[in-house]
Amino acid sequence: MQSAQIRLTQSVLEVERHAARRGWDQAPRLYALVGTGELLEAEPDLAATMGLDAAAVDPSSFTPVEQDDLPTDRPLDEVLAHIAWPEGVSGCALVLERLMLPPGVDEDVPDEESEVTSWVAEHPDRQDVRLAVAVLRDGARQAAVRLRSHDEDDAVLSGPDLVPGLADALVATLE
């Protein structure tokens, strides 16, 4: 059996690659992370439905279960603040796209909040990124970041502290 951190890394990369196959300009996607062994025990026909050999599946891994579309009429932090997972969910993952700016442009950000979004969108040094963040109930976290300008699986960055604010918000949904 693998450590929870390795399994979490595999899960976050799996949901990011799943999003990558859909292409860019996608809505945020939320996933429940369920222990594969518990899922197959509760749903024995699921492995066959998914085309998996239940004997070949690592029961200690996590299976991402995609959730319904997230509401788009409210800010993401508000949406996440109203999510609570049942006990059978080991963790969760979120995949979303954002525009990021390089370090050092903070002093140029407009003072008016209403101008910030368009300023970022028009900034010549902006980067389109896809963020995937996964967390477990014990607070373990892992993130993956893909730049649109380097859109290859082997160019995805990963690490536990890449998107700490989003990871904190996801951990709060599990408490």
C-alpha positions in Angstrom: 0.0 0.0 0.0 1.1 3.5 -0.8 1.2 6.4 1.6 -1.8 8.8 1.7 0.3 11.6 0.3 1.3 9.6 -2.8 -2.3 8.5 -3.3 -3.4 12.1 -3.0 -0.8 13.2 -5.5 -2.0 10.5 -7.9 -5.6 11.8 -7.4 -4.8 15.4 -8.1 -2.9 14.6 -11.2 -5.7 12.3 -12.3 -8.4 15.0 -12.0 -6.1 17.6 -13.7 -5.4 15.2 -16.6 -9.2 14.6 -16.9 -9.8 18.3 -17.1 -6.9 18.6 -19.6 -8.6 16.1 -21.9 -11.7 18.4 -22.0 -9.6 21.4 -23.1 -9.3 24.9 -21.8 -12.0 27.4 -20.9 -13.9 25.0 -18.7 -16.0 25.7 -15.7 -14.7 24.7 -12.3 -15.2 21.0 -11.4 -15.5 19.6 -7.9 -14.8 15.9 -7.0 -15.3 13.8 -3.9 -12.4 11.6 -3.1 -13.6 8.2 -1.9 -11.5 5.3 -0.8 -11.5 2.9 -3.7 -11.7 -0.2 -1.5 -14.7 1.2 0.4 -16.3 2.2 -2.9 -15.9 -1.2 -4.5 -17.2 -2.9 -1.3 -20.3 -0.6 -1.2 -20.8 -0.8 -5.0 -19.4 -4.2 -6.1 -20.7 -3.8 -9.7 -19.0 -0.5 -10.1 -15.6 -1.9 -11.1 -17.2 -3.9 -13.9 -19.2 -0.8 -15.0 -16.0 1.2 -15.1 -14.2 -1.6 -17.0 -11.8 -2.2 -14.1 -10.5 -5.5 -12.8 -11.4 -5.2 -9.1 -8.5 -7.6 -8.2 -6.0 -5.3 -10.0 -7.2 -2.0 -8.4 -5.3 -0.7 -5.4 -8.0 -0.6 -2.7 -6.0 2.0 -0.8 -6.2 4.5 -3.7 -8.8 7.3 -3.9 -11.4 7.3 -6.6 -12.5 10.8 -7.7 -16.2 11.1 -8.1 -17.2 14.2 -10.2 -20.0 16.3 -8.6 -22.7 18.3 -10.2 -21.8 21.7 -11.8 -20.9 24.4 -9.3 -23.1 27.5 -9.2 -21.6 30.3 -11.3 -23.8 33.1 -9.9 -21.8 33.5 -6.7 -18.1 33.8 -5.9 -16.3 30.5 -5.5 -15.3 31.1 -1.9 -19.0 31.6 -1.0 -19.9 28.4 -2.9 -17.2 26.4 -1.0 -18.3 27.8 2.3 -21.7 26.1 1.9 -20.4 22.6 1.0 -20.2 19.8 3.5 -19.2 16.3 2.7 -20.6 13.1 4.3 -18.3 10.9 6.4 -17.7 8.4 3.7 -15.8 11.0 1.7 -12.1 10.9 2.4 -11.3 14.2 0.7 -12.1 16.4 -2.2 -10.5 18.0 -5.2 -11.3 21.1 -7.2 -10.1 22.0 -10.7 -10.4 25.5 -12.0 -8.8 27.9 -14.4 -7.4 31.3 -13.5 -5.2 34.1 -14.9 -2.0 34.6 -13.0 0.5 37.4 -13.1 4.2 37.3 -12.5 5.7 38.6 -9.2 6.5 42.3 -9.1 3.3 43.6 -10.7 1.4 44.1 -7.4 2.2 47.8 -7.2 0.5 48.3 -10.6 -2.8 46.8 -9.7 -5.6 49.3 -9.9 -7.1 50.6 -6.6 -10.6 50.2 -7.9 -11.7 46.6 -7.4 -14.1 46.8 -10.3 -11.1 47.5 -12.6 -8.9 44.6 -11.4 -10.4 41.8 -13.5 -10.1 43.6 -16.8 -6.7 44.9 -15.9 -5.5 41.3 -15.3 -7.2 40.0 -18.4 -5.4 42.6 -20.5 -2.0 42.4 -18.9 0.7 41.4 -21.4 2.4 39.1 -18.9 -0.6 37.2 -17.7 -0.6 33.4 -17.8 -3.6 31.1 -18.2 -3.3 28.3 -15.7 -5.3 25.3 -14.6 -5.2 24.6 -10.9 -6.1 21.3 -9.4 -6.1 21.1 -5.6 -6.9 18.0 -3.5 -7.2 17.7 0.2 -7.9 14.9 2.8 -9.8 15.1 6.1 -6.5 15.0 8.0 -5.4 18.2 6.3 -3.0 16.6 3.7 -3.0 18.6 0.5 -1.6 18.5 -3.0 -1.9 20.8 -6.0 -1.1 20.6 -9.7 -0.6 23.6 -12.0 -0.7 23.5 -15.8 0.2 26.6 -17.8 -1.7 27.0 -21.1 1.6 28.0 -22.7 3.2 24.7 -21.6 0.2 22.4 -22.1 1.8 19.0 -21.8 1.3 16.4 -19.1 5.1 16.3 -18.3 5.1 20.1 -17.7 2.5 20.0 -14.9 3.9 21.3 -11.6 2.8 19.7 -8.4 3.4 20.2 -4.7 1.5 20.5 -1.4 1.9 24.3 -1.0 1.3 25.7 -4.5 -2.2 27.0 -3.8 -2.5 27.3 0.0 -5.6 29.5 0.2 -7.7 27.2 -2.0 -6.4 24.2 -0.1 -7.5 25.8 3.1 -11.0 26.5 1.7 -11.3 22.9 0.6 -10.2 21.5 4.0 -12.9 23.6 5.6 -15.5 21.7 3.5 -14.4 18.5 5.2 -14.7 19.8 8.8 
